[in-house]
Amino acid sequence: MTPEPIKTQRSRGRLLQRVIANSNYQNGIELGTHLGGFAWHILAKGNVRHLTCVDPWIGRFYPKQDPEDRYKLCLEKLSEFGDRVTIIRKKSLEAVDQFEDASFDFVYIDALHRYAYPD
C-alpha cells in the first residue's frame, strides 16, 4: 500500500504564515538570516510581535557576496521593523546561551545547508 502524498505549500512563506496565523505565536527566532528576506516576510506578513535573527555572516558561500555586504543588506532590509526585530551576529551555538528555555513560540531553521561548515 502506497502512502498518500503530503500536500505542500507553493512557498515556505505561505506555509509559515498559515502556521503562525493559526496559532498565537508572537515571539520567534530565525537561525540563518542571510539577507533578511524571509525574516522580512515573517514580520511583514505575519502577526509576530518580535523576531530574533541569528546569523554569523561569515564565509563566502556566494563567491561574489562579501559577508559584510550581506550583513549590511540584512540590517537595511529589516530596519523598518524597529524594535520588532533583534539581530544577533553569532553562530547559532554561540547565541543559544543568551536565551532562556522555552523563550520562543517558534524556531525557524534556515541555517547553513551543508554537513561540513567553516569555523
Disulfide bonds with the S-S distance in Angstrom:
none
